[in-house]
Amino acid sequence: MTTFVPISVANGRLGIEVTELDGAQIQGPDKEVAGIPEQTLSSVMNAIEGIASDVAGVLSRVNPSEATIEFGVEVGLEAGQLTALLVKGTGKANFSISLKWVQTSQPGQPRGG
């Protein structure tokens, strides 16, 4: 089931649609989760950063001239905390992420140098 959770952002507050992972209790017509304090996206952003870092590590080892990775992140609610869920495709995603690496090299230097 999906519901909306209030989150804080730099310029204010908004609601984000999340997937309930542990049967959180819903209240009211606006479907906000009962007893869940206002959240931030820091845990979700940390997960995205971790994915990007892991991919960058692999790319530095295989050293392609160019690489692009695309993935979707759905936001879930588990034990009262926002969590990032990798999703197949972007149809269910709250965030569609596209990361591109382009290797540049100077004449006479190997790629990655």
C-alpha positions in Angstrom: 0.0 0.0 0.0 1.2 3.5 -0.7 0.8 6.6 1.5 2.1 10.1 1.9 4.8 11.1 4.5 5.7 14.7 5.3 9.3 15.5 4.5 11.5 18.6 5.1 13.3 20.1 2.1 15.6 23.1 1.9 12.7 25.6 1.1 9.9 24.1 3.1 7.8 21.0 3.5 6.1 18.6 1.2 4.6 15.1 1.1 6.2 12.2 -0.6 4.4 9.1 -1.7 6.0 6.0 -0.1 5.4 2.3 -0.2 4.6 0.8 3.2 7.0 -2.1 4.0 5.9 -3.1 7.5 2.2 -2.4 7.8 2.4 1.2 9.1 -1.0 2.5 10.4 -2.7 5.0 8.2 -4.9 7.8 9.5 -7.1 10.5 8.1 -8.3 11.3 4.5 -4.9 12.6 3.5 -3.4 9.1 4.2 -0.5 10.4 6.3 1.1 7.8 8.5 0.0 7.9 12.1 2.8 8.7 14.6 5.6 9.1 12.0 7.5 12.3 12.5 8.4 14.6 9.6 11.3 13.0 7.6 14.2 14.2 5.5 15.5 12.5 2.3 19.0 12.1 3.7 18.8 8.3 4.0 17.5 8.0 0.5 20.1 10.4 -0.9 22.8 8.5 1.0 21.6 5.3 -0.7 21.8 6.9 -4.1 25.3 8.2 -3.3 26.4 4.7 -2.2 25.1 3.2 -5.5 26.9 5.8 -7.5 30.1 5.3 -5.6 30.0 1.5 -6.0 29.4 1.9 -9.8 32.2 4.4 -10.1 34.5 1.9 -8.4 33.6 -0.8 -10.9 34.0 1.6 -13.8 37.5 2.7 -12.6 38.5 -1.0 -12.8 37.0 -1.8 -16.2 38.0 1.6 -17.6 35.4 2.1 -20.4 35.7 5.2 -22.6 32.1 6.0 -21.7 29.4 4.5 -19.5 25.8 5.3 -18.5 23.7 3.7 -15.8 20.0 4.4 -15.2 18.0 3.1 -12.3 14.8 3.9 -10.4 14.5 4.5 -6.7 11.2 4.1 -5.0 10.9 5.5 -1.4 9.6 3.0 1.2 8.7 3.4 4.8 10.1 0.8 7.2 10.1 0.9 11.0 9.1 4.6 10.7 12.1 5.6 8.5 12.3 6.4 4.8 14.3 3.8 2.9 15.4 3.6 -0.8 14.2 0.7 -2.9 15.8 -0.1 -6.3 13.1 -0.7 -8.8 13.1 -2.3 -12.2 12.5 0.4 -14.7 11.2 3.8 -13.7 7.4 3.2 -13.7 7.1 3.0 -9.9 10.1 5.2 -9.1 9.9 8.3 -7.1 13.3 9.2 -8.5 14.7 8.3 -12.0 18.5 8.5 -11.8 20.8 8.7 -14.8 24.5 8.8 -14.2 27.1 9.2 -17.0 30.8 8.9 -17.0 33.0 10.0 -19.8 36.7 9.2 -19.8 38.9 12.1 -20.9 42.6 11.8 -21.6 45.4 14.0 -22.8 47.2 13.0 -26.0 49.9 10.5 -25.2 48.3 9.4 -21.9 46.3 6.3 -21.4 42.7 6.6 -20.6 42.2 7.2 -16.8 45.6 8.8 -16.5 
